[in-house]
């Protein structure tokens, strides 16, 4: 597949960083992904945002919605 023409790539590579930050007397996990090819960095306020991004990048948005409905 050719990602340059809007098609889903067959391979993606990221450097993932995760860390905890204090929030309202508790801790929240934050994350960032750095694209290996472009060095573009994507920041995420929580793990749900990270997972949503990865689901979208892999064309799995509908599976994410179905998964969240089962856990609710």
Secondary structure, DSSP 4 states (H G I P E B T S, - for coil): --GGGTPPPS---EEEEEEEEEETTEEEEEEEEEETTT--EEEESSHHHHHHHHHHHTT-HHHHHHHHHHH-
